[in-house]
Amino acid sequence: MQAVKEDYNLDEQAKKIGLIVGVPNEIYFCSTSHVSEVYVEFIKGQWVAWRESFIPNTNQRTSYKSVSYTHLTLPTSDLV
């Protein structure tokens, strides 16, 4: 059986699902509307996702919602 090595490039995978790379391998985000954005960030060994909404044409946040916290382990070794 042939060994298969799978490399996971988080930045490329994030781009494929429509996220913008903020800091490579650390923070990703996307706009869900003209007043709302979703962020995904690697903080203290876990991925954290949240949504923020703003007053149009300002930087003033109107709401914040924590979406998810998860530990993510990606396989980096050869698979047999």
C-alpha positions as YAML, in Angstrom:
chain: A
units: angstrom
residues:
- id: 1
  name: MET
  ca: [0.00, 0.00, 0.00]
- id: 2
  name: GLN
  ca: [1.29, 3.47, -0.85]
- id: 3
  name: ALA
  ca: [1.81, 6.01, 1.91]
- id: 4
  name: VAL
  ca: [0.03, 9.30, 1.39]
- id: 5
  name: LYS
  ca: [1.25, 12.51, 2.92]
- id: 6
  name: GLU
  ca: [-1.39, 15.18, 3.36]
- id: 7
  name: ASP
  ca: [-0.21, 18.72, 3.99]
- id: 8
  name: TYR
  ca: [-2.81, 21.05, 5.43]
- id: 9
  name: ASN
  ca: [-2.35, 24.67, 4.45]
- id: 10
  name: LEU
  ca: [-4.78, 26.52, 6.69]
- id: 11
  name: ASP
  ca: [-4.56, 29.72, 4.65]
- id: 12
  name: GLU
  ca: [-5.49, 27.97, 1.40]
- id: 13
  name: GLN
  ca: [-8.33, 26.07, 3.05]
- id: 14
  name: ALA
  ca: [-9.66, 29.27, 4.64]
- id: 15
  name: LYS
  ca: [-9.61, 31.02, 1.24]
- id: 16
  name: LYS
  ca: [-11.51, 28.11, -0.33]
- id: 17
  name: ILE
  ca: [-14.42, 28.61, 2.07]
- id: 18
  name: GLY
  ca: [-14.47, 32.38, 1.60]
- id: 19
  name: LEU
  ca: [-12.43, 33.65, 4.54]
- id: 20
  name: ILE
  ca: [-9.83, 36.41, 4.29]
- id: 21
  name: VAL
  ca: [-6.44, 35.76, 5.87]
- id: 22
  name: GLY
  ca: [-5.77, 38.35, 8.57]
- id: 23
  name: VAL
  ca: [-2.58, 36.85, 10.03]
- id: 24
  name: PRO
  ca: [-1.39, 33.60, 8.38]
- id: 25
  name: ASN
  ca: [-2.28, 30.48, 10.39]
- id: 26
  name: GLU
  ca: [-3.72, 32.63, 13.18]
- id: 27
  name: ILE
  ca: [-6.75, 34.79, 12.28]
- id: 28
  name: TYR
  ca: [-9.30, 34.69, 9.47]
- id: 29
  name: PHE
  ca: [-12.42, 36.75, 8.86]
- id: 30
  name: CYS
  ca: [-15.22, 37.51, 6.41]
- id: 31
  name: SER
  ca: [-18.04, 39.99, 6.04]
- id: 32
  name: THR
  ca: [-21.48, 38.43, 6.25]
- id: 33
  name: SER
  ca: [-23.26, 41.72, 5.51]
- id: 34
  name: HIS
  ca: [-22.42, 45.42, 5.36]
- id: 35
  name: VAL
  ca: [-22.77, 45.60, 9.16]
- id: 36
  name: SER
  ca: [-21.54, 42.18, 10.34]
- id: 37
  name: GLU
  ca: [-18.27, 40.22, 10.29]
- id: 38
  name: VAL
  ca: [-17.22, 36.77, 11.42]
- id: 39
  name: TYR
  ca: [-13.76, 36.12, 12.90]
- id: 40
  name: VAL
  ca: [-11.90, 32.84, 13.48]
- id: 41
  name: GLU
  ca: [-8.73, 33.09, 15.58]
- id: 42
  name: PHE
  ca: [-6.26, 30.64, 17.11]
- id: 43
  name: ILE
  ca: [-5.98, 31.67, 20.79]
- id: 44
  name: LYS
  ca: [-4.08, 29.71, 23.46]
- id: 45
  name: GLY
  ca: [-4.15, 26.43, 21.57]
- id: 46
  name: GLN
  ca: [-7.78, 26.51, 20.45]
- id: 47
  name: TRP
  ca: [-9.79, 27.98, 17.60]
- id: 48
  name: VAL
  ca: [-12.32, 30.63, 18.62]
- id: 49
  name: ALA
  ca: [-15.06, 31.97, 16.32]
- id: 50
  name: TRP
  ca: [-17.23, 35.02, 16.92]
- id: 51
  name: ARG
  ca: [-19.48, 37.46, 15.11]
- id: 52
  name: GLU
  ca: [-19.53, 41.24, 15.49]
- id: 53
  name: SER
  ca: [-22.13, 43.68, 14.19]
- id: 54
  name: PHE
  ca: [-21.58, 47.40, 13.74]
- id: 55
  name: ILE
  ca: [-23.58, 50.59, 13.26]
- id: 56
  name: PRO
  ca: [-23.38, 51.39, 9.53]
- id: 57
  name: ASN
  ca: [-20.60, 53.82, 8.54]
- id: 58
  name: THR
  ca: [-18.99, 53.73, 12.01]
- id: 59
  name: ASN
  ca: [-16.61, 51.53, 13.95]
- id: 60
  name: GLN
  ca: [-19.06, 51.27, 16.86]
- id: 61
  name: ARG
  ca: [-19.94, 47.67, 17.66]
- id: 62
  name: THR
  ca: [-23.61, 46.99, 18.40]
- id: 63
  name: SER
  ca: [-23.40, 43.29, 19.19]
- id: 64
  name: TYR
  ca: [-20.95, 40.48, 19.80]
- id: 65
  name: LYS
  ca: [-21.73, 36.77, 19.77]
- id: 66
  name: SER
  ca: [-19.32, 33.97, 20.59]
- id: 67
  name: VAL
  ca: [-19.94, 31.23, 18.05]
- id: 68
  name: SER
  ca: [-17.54, 28.38, 18.87]
- id: 69
  name: TYR
  ca: [-14.50, 27.22, 20.82]
- id: 70
  name: THR
  ca: [-12.68, 24.08, 19.68]
- id: 71
  name: HIS
  ca: [-9.39, 22.28, 19.87]
- id: 72
  name: LEU
  ca: [-8.30, 21.40, 16.37]
- id: 73
  name: THR
  ca: [-5.74, 18.73, 15.63]
- id: 74
  name: LEU
  ca: [-4.77, 18.27, 12.02]
- id: 75
  name: PRO
  ca: [-2.88, 15.14, 10.99]
- id: 76
  name: THR
  ca: [0.60, 16.01, 9.77]
- id: 77
  name: SER
  ca: [2.22, 12.57, 9.61]
- id: 78
  name: ASP
  ca: [2.16, 10.14, 6.73]
- id: 79
  name: LEU
  ca: [-0.96, 8.01, 6.43]
- id: 80
  name: VAL
  ca: [-0.57, 4.34, 5.56]
...
